[in-house]
C-alpha cells in the first residue's frame, strides 16, 4: 500500500515518474484566472490563512454547505479562525474529492505542513500557517516566484481602467522575475442585452470610451475603442461566457440597431430579438479579435445562480451554479462557421462544463483547424466541476482519440485564489500517468525523447507559443 500523497502521488509506474520529472519544475502560464489585478499590483499581504485559502473560494464553500456548516461560518460574521476550523472538519470527510488533494498539496507546498487536516489539528494548523503568512516576505509576489508563475491572464470588463495592469508592468520592468500580467477582454455585460442593468452599463461604456452611445453603430465604435485600448495594454485574449451559445440568421430581416434602441429605452425584447443582437455582436467581436491576432475563449455549459434566495443575498460566484444540460452543438458550429466563411475565425478555445459535451467538443474543434496553425482551435482543459482526476483523464483520452493531444495547451487555474497553483502540479501528475499507461501497455513506443517533448509541450511550451502574437 502506498503512503498518502508521497513523492509518487498519482504516479503508478516508473514511466510515469520519469515523465513527471520532465515537467514538474517547468514554469506556469496561468492564461485564464480571476485574480484581482489590484491585489496583484499591490503585492498583497494576507491577513491569515482564512484570507488566503478560503476567501472567495466557492469550491470550498459548496462542500462546507453540503457538510451542514452554517453560513455564519462560511461567508458570515464568524471569526476567521472559526471559519478555518469548519473547513478543516469538513475536509476530513471528503474522501475522493479533488479538494482533499488540493488542500493537502496547498499546505505542503506553501507551508511545508504534511500533517493531517482535520478538526483535531485545525488550531495547530491555523497557528502554523499564520506564523508564515505574517512574515514580511510572504506576499502575492513571493507566491508567484515560488511556483515559477511566468504569465497570468486576468479577466476584465471593457469598462475597466486597467490601471493595475499598468502598475504591474512598471513593477515588471524593475523586477524581471515577476510574471507578465495580461488583461483579458470579457464583454459579457455588453452582450447580455436582456440582463438587468444593461442600460446603466451602456452609460458606463459611453463614459469610459468618450463616445456617445445612442444606437448600435455607436456601441460598436465604443467597443472598438476599448478593444484598441486593451490591445495597447498587451491584451491578446478575449473571453465569453455563453449560457448557452445562440445563433440567429442575421441575414434575414435582422436589425440589431432597432433591437439595441429598444433595449436602452427599457422595452422588453423577444427571445428572437435577443438572439439576433447577440449573434450580430459576437460575430463582429470575433472579426475584431481575428484582425488583431487575439485568442477567443468560449466558456459554455454553466447554469448560474440557481438558488435565488442565496444568490440575492450573497451575489454571483458564491457557490450556487451548476452544469447545464442544454445542448448547443448546432449554434456553436454556426458561430464558428460564420466567422470561418469570412476568413475571420481567430484562434479559439472551447470549454464545456457538462461532460456530456466532451465528445462533441473534441470533434467540433477538428472542423475549423487550419491556416498552418498547430492546434488553432483548442478544446480547453476540464473546467470547474471537471478539474478532477476523472475529468482530466477522460479529457486527455477523448482529446487523444479525436485530435492531436500533443498540441494541447494544458492547465489553468480559473481561480480567484492565490492558493491555486498546486492545481498545475495535480494536472501534470495526471498527464504523466495517463501517457505512461499508453506506453506501459504497448500502445505507444517508449521513446523518452518524444515523450518528453509531448509532456513538456502540454505542460508549458504549447501555451507559450499559442498566446504569442
TORLUMSE-111495 format. One record per residue (C-alpha): chain; x, y, z; residue in three letters; residue number from 1. Coordinates in steps of 0.02 Angstrom, whole numbers, plus 50000, padded with zeros to 5 digits. Last residue first. Example, Ala and Ser with C-alpha at 12.3 -4.5 7.8 and 13.67 -1.06 7.14 Angstrom:
2
NUKE	lumnu	u	v	w	palum	roti
NUKE	A	50684	49947	50357	SER	2
NUKE	A	50615	49775	50390	ALA	1
end
This chain:
469
NUKE	lumnu	u	v	w	palum	roti
NUKE	A	50057	51865	48436	UNK	469
NUKE	A	50115	51738	48564	UNK	468
NUKE	A	49974	51651	48655	UNK	467
NUKE	A	49994	51485	48567	UNK	466
NUKE	A	50184	51478	48582	UNK	465
NUKE	A	50193	51490	48771	UNK	464
NUKE	A	50037	51383	48785	UNK	463
NUKE	A	50121	51243	48688	UNK	462
NUKE	A	50280	51257	48793	UNK	461
NUKE	A	50206	51232	48966	UNK	460
NUKE	A	50127	51069	49025	UNK	459
NUKE	A	50065	51010	48854	UNK	458
NUKE	A	50232	51043	48770	UNK	457
NUKE	A	50337	50974	48912	UNK	456
NUKE	A	50235	50812	48908	UNK	455
NUKE	A	50249	50797	48719	UNK	454
NUKE	A	50434	50835	48703	UNK	453
NUKE	A	50473	50719	48848	UNK	452
NUKE	A	50376	50580	48763	UNK	451
NUKE	A	50474	50606	48602	UNK	450
NUKE	A	50642	50595	48690	UNK	449
NUKE	A	50580	50456	48803	UNK	448
NUKE	A	50537	50342	48658	UNK	447
NUKE	A	50446	50200	48747	UNK	446
NUKE	A	50337	50174	48594	UNK	445
NUKE	A	50149	50200	48610	UNK	444
NUKE	A	50009	50073	48639	UNK	443
NUKE	A	50124	49946	48721	UNK	442
NUKE	A	50030	49942	48885	UNK	441
NUKE	A	50170	50032	48976	UNK	440
NUKE	A	50172	50171	48846	UNK	439
NUKE	A	49985	50203	48847	UNK	438
NUKE	A	49978	50198	49037	UNK	437
NUKE	A	50129	50313	49045	UNK	436
NUKE	A	50034	50448	48949	UNK	435
NUKE	A	49893	50445	49076	UNK	434
NUKE	A	50016	50441	49221	UNK	433
NUKE	A	50113	50593	49160	UNK	432
NUKE	A	49954	50691	49123	UNK	431
NUKE	A	49883	50652	49296	UNK	430
NUKE	A	50045	50712	49377	UNK	429
NUKE	A	50047	50868	49269	UNK	428
NUKE	A	49866	50908	49314	UNK	427
NUKE	A	49898	50898	49501	UNK	426
NUKE	A	50056	51002	49480	UNK	425
NUKE	A	49955	51135	49391	UNK	424
NUKE	A	49823	51125	49528	UNK	423
NUKE	A	49964	51166	49650	UNK	422
NUKE	A	49945	51347	49588	UNK	421
NUKE	A	49776	51377	49670	UNK	420
NUKE	A	49819	51465	49833	UNK	419
NUKE	A	49819	51641	49759	UNK	418
NUKE	A	49631	51620	49746	UNK	417
NUKE	A	49506	51689	49620	UNK	416
NUKE	A	49528	51537	49509	UNK	415
NUKE	A	49517	51482	49328	UNK	414
NUKE	A	49677	51386	49373	UNK	413
NUKE	A	49747	51344	49200	UNK	412
NUKE	A	49811	51181	49126	UNK	411
NUKE	A	49863	51124	48954	UNK	410
NUKE	A	49890	51198	48781	UNK	409
NUKE	A	49853	51036	48686	UNK	408
NUKE	A	49959	51011	48528	UNK	407
NUKE	A	50023	50839	48583	UNK	406
NUKE	A	49843	50781	48604	UNK	405
NUKE	A	49814	50786	48417	UNK	404
NUKE	A	49628	50755	48393	UNK	403
NUKE	A	49487	50630	48415	UNK	402
NUKE	A	49554	50490	48523	UNK	401
NUKE	A	49690	50595	48604	UNK	400
NUKE	A	49561	50726	48651	UNK	399
NUKE	A	49450	50591	48724	UNK	398
NUKE	A	49594	50518	48825	UNK	397
NUKE	A	49656	50685	48891	UNK	396
NUKE	A	49479	50740	48936	UNK	395
NUKE	A	49436	50575	49019	UNK	394
NUKE	A	49596	50580	49123	UNK	393
NUKE	A	49563	50761	49171	UNK	392
NUKE	A	49383	50733	49222	UNK	391
NUKE	A	49419	50575	49322	UNK	390
NUKE	A	49564	50653	49417	UNK	389
NUKE	A	49461	50809	49445	UNK	388
NUKE	A	49457	50976	49355	UNK	387
NUKE	A	49280	50937	49298	UNK	386
NUKE	A	49173	51043	49414	UNK	385
NUKE	A	49266	51200	49359	UNK	384
NUKE	A	49337	51166	49186	UNK	383
NUKE	A	49422	51020	49105	UNK	382
NUKE	A	49559	51099	48996	UNK	381
NUKE	A	49506	51186	48837	UNK	380
NUKE	A	49462	51104	48672	UNK	379
NUKE	A	49576	51205	48561	UNK	378
NUKE	A	49555	51279	48387	UNK	377
NUKE	A	49720	51332	48309	UNK	376
NUKE	A	49803	51172	48368	UNK	375
NUKE	A	49955	51196	48257	UNK	374
NUKE	A	49924	51345	48146	UNK	373
NUKE	A	49952	51315	47960	UNK	372
NUKE	A	49791	51407	47917	UNK	371
NUKE	A	49693	51256	47977	UNK	370
NUKE	A	49577	51189	48111	UNK	369
NUKE	A	49391	51226	48098	UNK	368
NUKE	A	49302	51059	48092	UNK	367
NUKE	A	49426	50971	48206	UNK	366
NUKE	A	49373	51080	48352	UNK	365
NUKE	A	49198	51008	48345	UNK	364
NUKE	A	49263	50830	48369	UNK	363
NUKE	A	49331	50856	48544	UNK	362
NUKE	A	49185	50972	48581	UNK	361
NUKE	A	49055	50839	48538	UNK	360
NUKE	A	49146	50702	48631	UNK	359
NUKE	A	49153	50810	48787	UNK	358
NUKE	A	48975	50878	48782	UNK	357
NUKE	A	48904	50753	48908	UNK	356
NUKE	A	49048	50806	49019	UNK	355
NUKE	A	48950	50966	49060	UNK	354
NUKE	A	49060	51118	49087	UNK	353
NUKE	A	49124	51140	48909	UNK	352
NUKE	A	49273	51250	48866	UNK	351
NUKE	A	49311	51299	48686	UNK	350
NUKE	A	49474	51390	48646	UNK	349
NUKE	A	49485	51492	48486	UNK	348
NUKE	A	49623	51557	48372	UNK	347
NUKE	A	49530	51685	48271	UNK	346
NUKE	A	49394	51649	48141	UNK	345
NUKE	A	49398	51792	48017	UNK	344
NUKE	A	49405	51703	47848	UNK	343
NUKE	A	49230	51770	47813	UNK	342
NUKE	A	49165	51592	47798	UNK	341
NUKE	A	49264	51547	47955	UNK	340
NUKE	A	49172	51678	48057	UNK	339
NUKE	A	49002	51611	48006	UNK	338
NUKE	A	49066	51434	48033	UNK	337
NUKE	A	49119	51466	48211	UNK	336
NUKE	A	48951	51541	48256	UNK	335
NUKE	A	48855	51406	48161	UNK	334
NUKE	A	48953	51266	48246	UNK	333
NUKE	A	48912	51338	48416	UNK	332
NUKE	A	48729	51357	48369	UNK	331
NUKE	A	48720	51172	48320	UNK	330
NUKE	A	48822	51097	48463	UNK	329
NUKE	A	48723	51185	48600	UNK	328
NUKE	A	48627	51056	48700	UNK	327
NUKE	A	48553	51119	48865	UNK	326
NUKE	A	48610	51005	49007	UNK	325
NUKE	A	48676	51145	49116	UNK	324
NUKE	A	48807	51113	49249	UNK	323
NUKE	A	48793	51201	49416	UNK	322
NUKE	A	48799	51371	49500	UNK	321
NUKE	A	48756	51419	49678	UNK	320
NUKE	A	48931	51433	49750	UNK	319
NUKE	A	48963	51618	49782	UNK	318
NUKE	A	49001	51672	49604	UNK	317
NUKE	A	48854	51793	49597	UNK	316
NUKE	A	48784	51891	49745	UNK	315
NUKE	A	48773	51845	49930	UNK	314
NUKE	A	48591	51881	49975	UNK	313
NUKE	A	48515	51881	49801	UNK	312
NUKE	A	48612	51723	49758	UNK	311
NUKE	A	48553	51646	49921	UNK	310
NUKE	A	48368	51674	49887	UNK	309
NUKE	A	48381	51636	49701	UNK	308
NUKE	A	48468	51469	49719	UNK	307
NUKE	A	48507	51428	49537	UNK	306
NUKE	A	48628	51572	49517	UNK	305
NUKE	A	48710	51505	49358	UNK	304
NUKE	A	48685	51362	49237	UNK	303
NUKE	A	48854	51335	49155	UNK	302
NUKE	A	48879	51240	48992	UNK	301
NUKE	A	48993	51352	48893	UNK	300
NUKE	A	49152	51453	48915	UNK	299
NUKE	A	49207	51520	48745	UNK	298
NUKE	A	49383	51591	48727	UNK	297
NUKE	A	49448	51698	48582	UNK	296
NUKE	A	49636	51718	48552	UNK	295
NUKE	A	49691	51884	48479	UNK	294
NUKE	A	49783	51916	48314	UNK	293
NUKE	A	49717	52093	48296	UNK	292
NUKE	A	49607	52063	48144	UNK	291
NUKE	A	49549	51899	48217	UNK	290
NUKE	A	49492	51982	48378	UNK	289
NUKE	A	49394	52115	48284	UNK	288
NUKE	A	49311	51983	48174	UNK	287
NUKE	A	49259	51886	48327	UNK	286
NUKE	A	49185	52044	48402	UNK	285
NUKE	A	49077	52071	48248	UNK	284
NUKE	A	49018	51891	48256	UNK	283
NUKE	A	48976	51911	48441	UNK	282
NUKE	A	48882	52074	48410	UNK	281
NUKE	A	48772	52007	48272	UNK	280
NUKE	A	48737	51842	48361	UNK	279
NUKE	A	48695	51928	48525	UNK	278
NUKE	A	48578	52053	48441	UNK	277
NUKE	A	48489	51920	48337	UNK	276
NUKE	A	48471	51805	48488	UNK	275
NUKE	A	48395	51942	48594	UNK	274
NUKE	A	48273	51985	48456	UNK	273
NUKE	A	48221	51803	48438	UNK	272
NUKE	A	48199	51788	48626	UNK	271
NUKE	A	48080	51936	48622	UNK	270
NUKE	A	48134	52101	48696	UNK	269
NUKE	A	48052	52201	48835	UNK	268
NUKE	A	48072	52388	48808	UNK	267
NUKE	A	48180	52489	48928	UNK	266
NUKE	A	48231	52627	48807	UNK	265
NUKE	A	48408	52556	48805	UNK	264
NUKE	A	48333	52390	48746	UNK	263
NUKE	A	48225	52463	48609	UNK	262
NUKE	A	48373	52556	48534	UNK	261
NUKE	A	48476	52396	48536	UNK	260
NUKE	A	48340	52298	48447	UNK	259
NUKE	A	48319	52432	48313	UNK	258
NUKE	A	48508	52434	48285	UNK	257
NUKE	A	48520	52244	48285	UNK	256
NUKE	A	48403	52236	48136	UNK	255
NUKE	A	48399	52063	48061	UNK	254
NUKE	A	48273	52045	47920	UNK	253
NUKE	A	48359	51887	47859	UNK	252
NUKE	A	48548	51898	47854	UNK	251
NUKE	A	48568	51889	48043	UNK	250
NUKE	A	48519	51706	48045	UNK	249
NUKE	A	48514	51684	48233	UNK	248
NUKE	A	48639	51589	48339	UNK	247
NUKE	A	48642	51556	48524	UNK	246
NUKE	A	48778	51487	48637	UNK	245
NUKE	A	48710	51437	48809	UNK	244
NUKE	A	48748	51515	48929	UNK	243
NUKE	A	48894	51585	48830	UNK	242
NUKE	A	49029	51653	48947	UNK	241
NUKE	A	49147	51745	48831	UNK	240
NUKE	A	49332	51777	48850	UNK	239
NUKE	A	49454	51880	48748	UNK	238
NUKE	A	49643	51861	48734	UNK	237
NUKE	A	49786	51968	48667	UNK	236
NUKE	A	49786	52108	48795	UNK	235
NUKE	A	49953	52198	48793	UNK	234
NUKE	A	49890	52364	48865	UNK	233
NUKE	A	49887	52437	48688	UNK	232
NUKE	A	49773	52292	48641	UNK	231
NUKE	A	49657	52336	48786	UNK	230
NUKE	A	49648	52515	48722	UNK	229
NUKE	A	49610	52456	48545	UNK	228
NUKE	A	49475	52341	48611	UNK	227
NUKE	A	49404	52486	48712	UNK	226
NUKE	A	49397	52598	48559	UNK	225
NUKE	A	49314	52460	48459	UNK	224
NUKE	A	49186	52438	48598	UNK	223
NUKE	A	49140	52622	48588	UNK	222
NUKE	A	49130	52619	48398	UNK	221
NUKE	A	49024	52461	48403	UNK	220
NUKE	A	48905	52540	48527	UNK	219
NUKE	A	48889	52697	48420	UNK	218
NUKE	A	48840	52586	48274	UNK	217
NUKE	A	48707	52505	48382	UNK	216
NUKE	A	48625	52669	48430	UNK	215
NUKE	A	48631	52813	48553	UNK	214
NUKE	A	48802	52781	48626	UNK	213
NUKE	A	48901	52943	48646	UNK	212
NUKE	A	49086	52902	48645	UNK	211
NUKE	A	49215	52956	48773	UNK	210
NUKE	A	49262	52770	48791	UNK	209
NUKE	A	49249	52766	48981	UNK	208
NUKE	A	49090	52871	48981	UNK	207
NUKE	A	49000	52777	48843	UNK	206
NUKE	A	49042	52610	48923	UNK	205
NUKE	A	48973	52669	49089	UNK	204
NUKE	A	48813	52728	49003	UNK	203
NUKE	A	48797	52560	48915	UNK	202
NUKE	A	48811	52476	49085	UNK	201
NUKE	A	48665	52576	49153	UNK	200
NUKE	A	48559	52521	49005	UNK	199
NUKE	A	48605	52338	49032	UNK	198
NUKE	A	48566	52343	49219	UNK	197
NUKE	A	48454	52189	49220	UNK	196
NUKE	A	48508	52070	49084	UNK	195
NUKE	A	48420	52053	48916	UNK	194
NUKE	A	48559	52138	48817	UNK	193
NUKE	A	48687	52014	48880	UNK	192
NUKE	A	48820	52055	48751	UNK	191
NUKE	A	48884	52218	48826	UNK	190
NUKE	A	48886	52143	49000	UNK	189
NUKE	A	48981	51991	48938	UNK	188
NUKE	A	49120	52095	48859	UNK	187
NUKE	A	49268	51997	48932	UNK	186
NUKE	A	49435	52066	48867	UNK	185
NUKE	A	49578	51978	48956	UNK	184
NUKE	A	49713	52082	49039	UNK	183
NUKE	A	49893	52021	49044	UNK	182
NUKE	A	50004	52003	49196	UNK	181
NUKE	A	50183	51959	49148	UNK	180
NUKE	A	50257	51872	49297	UNK	179
NUKE	A	50387	51950	49413	UNK	178
NUKE	A	50568	51892	49394	UNK	177
NUKE	A	50606	52042	49282	UNK	176
NUKE	A	50596	52158	49434	UNK	175
NUKE	A	50605	52343	49390	UNK	174
NUKE	A	50524	52320	49218	UNK	173
NUKE	A	50396	52202	49296	UNK	172
NUKE	A	50349	52332	49427	UNK	171
NUKE	A	50309	52453	49286	UNK	170
NUKE	A	50202	52321	49200	UNK	169
NUKE	A	50114	52290	49366	UNK	168
NUKE	A	50067	52472	49378	UNK	167
NUKE	A	49992	52467	49203	UNK	166
NUKE	A	49897	52309	49245	UNK	165
NUKE	A	49832	52399	49399	UNK	164
NUKE	A	49769	52545	49294	UNK	163
NUKE	A	49673	52427	49181	UNK	162
NUKE	A	49532	52558	49179	UNK	161
NUKE	A	49396	52426	49173	UNK	160
NUKE	A	49248	52473	49062	UNK	159
NUKE	A	49283	52331	48939	UNK	158
NUKE	A	49272	52207	49084	UNK	157
NUKE	A	49425	52110	49139	UNK	156
NUKE	A	49476	51930	49171	UNK	155
NUKE	A	49658	51906	49221	UNK	154
NUKE	A	49786	51813	49116	UNK	153
NUKE	A	49944	51774	49215	UNK	152
NUKE	A	50116	51735	49142	UNK	151
NUKE	A	50277	51665	49215	UNK	150
NUKE	A	50222	51587	49378	UNK	149
NUKE	A	50376	51497	49441	UNK	148
NUKE	A	50284	51423	49590	UNK	147
NUKE	A	50392	51505	49724	UNK	146
NUKE	A	50408	51667	49624	UNK	145
NUKE	A	50221	51688	49603	UNK	144
NUKE	A	50196	51653	49788	UNK	143
NUKE	A	50328	51781	49834	UNK	142
NUKE	A	50236	51907	49727	UNK	141
NUKE	A	50072	51880	49820	UNK	140
NUKE	A	50160	51907	49984	UNK	139
NUKE	A	50257	51813	50119	UNK	138
NUKE	A	50417	51917	50141	UNK	137
NUKE	A	50354	52018	50289	UNK	136
NUKE	A	50313	51862	50387	UNK	135
NUKE	A	50134	51855	50445	UNK	134
NUKE	A	50093	51718	50320	UNK	133
NUKE	A	50224	51602	50396	UNK	132
NUKE	A	50161	51613	50575	UNK	131
NUKE	A	49985	51615	50507	UNK	130
NUKE	A	50010	51443	50430	UNK	129
NUKE	A	50072	51365	50593	UNK	128
NUKE	A	49939	51450	50700	UNK	127
NUKE	A	49796	51390	50590	UNK	126
NUKE	A	49875	51216	50579	UNK	125
NUKE	A	49881	51197	50768	UNK	124
NUKE	A	49702	51257	50787	UNK	123
NUKE	A	49642	51143	50647	UNK	122
NUKE	A	49729	50986	50712	UNK	121
NUKE	A	49578	50899	50790	UNK	120
NUKE	A	49458	50970	50662	UNK	119
NUKE	A	49551	50894	50517	UNK	118
NUKE	A	49699	50922	50403	UNK	117
NUKE	A	49826	50788	50448	UNK	116
NUKE	A	50012	50827	50446	UNK	115
NUKE	A	50118	50869	50294	UNK	114
NUKE	A	50147	51053	50327	UNK	113
NUKE	A	50286	51133	50224	UNK	112
NUKE	A	50183	51295	50219	UNK	111
NUKE	A	50150	51338	50036	UNK	110
NUKE	A	50187	51171	49950	UNK	109
NUKE	A	50130	51056	50090	UNK	108
NUKE	A	49976	51153	50143	UNK	107
NUKE	A	49924	51181	49963	UNK	106
NUKE	A	49951	50998	49918	UNK	105
NUKE	A	49841	50946	50064	UNK	104
NUKE	A	49709	51070	50006	UNK	103
NUKE	A	49718	51013	49825	UNK	102
NUKE	A	49703	50828	49869	UNK	101
NUKE	A	49550	50847	49979	UNK	100
NUKE	A	49482	50974	49856	UNK	99
NUKE	A	49496	50842	49720	UNK	98
NUKE	A	49367	50743	49818	UNK	97
NUKE	A	49380	50553	49837	UNK	96
NUKE	A	49368	50557	50026	UNK	95
NUKE	A	49295	50722	50086	UNK	94
NUKE	A	49268	50676	50270	UNK	93
NUKE	A	49421	50766	50340	UNK	92
NUKE	A	49383	50916	50231	UNK	91
NUKE	A	49228	50968	50325	UNK	90
NUKE	A	49313	50975	50495	UNK	89
NUKE	A	49455	51075	50416	UNK	88
NUKE	A	49335	51199	50335	UNK	87
NUKE	A	49242	51218	50500	UNK	86
NUKE	A	49404	51260	50589	UNK	85
NUKE	A	49451	51386	50455	UNK	84
NUKE	A	49287	51477	50477	UNK	83
NUKE	A	49308	51480	50666	UNK	82
NUKE	A	49483	51553	50648	UNK	81
NUKE	A	49420	51686	50528	UNK	80
NUKE	A	49290	51739	50656	UNK	79
NUKE	A	49106	51713	50620	UNK	78
NUKE	A	49010	51853	50535	UNK	77
NUKE	A	48952	51760	50381	UNK	76
NUKE	A	49027	51690	50221	UNK	75
NUKE	A	49065	51513	50280	UNK	74
NUKE	A	49048	51501	50469	UNK	73
NUKE	A	48888	51604	50476	UNK	72
NUKE	A	48826	51504	50326	UNK	71
NUKE	A	48804	51359	50447	UNK	70
NUKE	A	48905	51203	50406	UNK	69
NUKE	A	48796	51055	50359	UNK	68
NUKE	A	48927	50959	50261	UNK	67
NUKE	A	48848	51009	50095	UNK	66
NUKE	A	48867	51189	50149	UNK	65
NUKE	A	49052	51161	50185	UNK	64
NUKE	A	49075	51075	50018	UNK	63
NUKE	A	48997	51221	49925	UNK	62
NUKE	A	49105	51347	50017	UNK	61
NUKE	A	49263	51255	49965	UNK	60
NUKE	A	49228	51272	49778	UNK	59
NUKE	A	49160	51447	49814	UNK	58
NUKE	A	49334	51509	49856	UNK	57
NUKE	A	49304	51696	49884	UNK	56
NUKE	A	49407	51699	50045	UNK	55
NUKE	A	49450	51522	50094	UNK	54
NUKE	A	49637	51494	50071	UNK	53
NUKE	A	49722	51664	50084	UNK	52
NUKE	A	49601	51760	50196	UNK	51
NUKE	A	49573	51603	50300	UNK	50
NUKE	A	49761	51576	50314	UNK	49
NUKE	A	49787	51749	50387	UNK	48
NUKE	A	49783	51934	50344	UNK	47
NUKE	A	49869	51915	50176	UNK	46
NUKE	A	49997	52037	50110	UNK	45
NUKE	A	49953	52087	49932	UNK	44
NUKE	A	50087	52137	49809	UNK	43
NUKE	A	49994	52298	49766	UNK	42
NUKE	A	49992	52254	49581	UNK	41
NUKE	A	49924	52079	49613	UNK	40
NUKE	A	49792	52135	49738	UNK	39
NUKE	A	49737	52269	49614	UNK	38
NUKE	A	49728	52142	49472	UNK	37
NUKE	A	49608	52032	49573	UNK	36
NUKE	A	49636	51852	49522	UNK	35
NUKE	A	49502	51781	49408	UNK	34
NUKE	A	49605	51661	49303	UNK	33
NUKE	A	49645	51615	49122	UNK	32
NUKE	A	49819	51602	49047	UNK	31
NUKE	A	49904	51533	49200	UNK	30
NUKE	A	50072	51500	49116	UNK	29
NUKE	A	50171	51406	49247	UNK	28
NUKE	A	50358	51374	49238	UNK	27
NUKE	A	50426	51196	49221	UNK	26
NUKE	A	50482	51106	49378	UNK	25
NUKE	A	50364	50957	49370	UNK	24
NUKE	A	50375	50935	49181	UNK	23
NUKE	A	50517	50813	49143	UNK	22
NUKE	A	50511	50728	49314	UNK	21
NUKE	A	50328	50688	49281	UNK	20
NUKE	A	50378	50583	49131	UNK	19
NUKE	A	50505	50488	49237	UNK	18
NUKE	A	50379	50451	49374	UNK	17
NUKE	A	50250	50395	49246	UNK	16
NUKE	A	50374	50275	49165	UNK	15
NUKE	A	50425	50205	49333	UNK	14
NUKE	A	50243	50163	49365	UNK	13
NUKE	A	50096	50216	49472	UNK	12
NUKE	A	50108	50406	49480	UNK	11
NUKE	A	49956	50483	49566	UNK	10
NUKE	A	50067	50528	49717	UNK	9
NUKE	A	50243	50461	49682	UNK	8
NUKE	A	50326	50583	49803	UNK	7
NUKE	A	50205	50531	49940	UNK	6
NUKE	A	50023	50585	49948	UNK	5
NUKE	A	49967	50454	50073	UNK	4
NUKE	A	50088	50309	50082	UNK	3
NUKE	A	50067	50171	49953	UNK	2
NUKE	A	50000	50000	50000	UNK	1
end
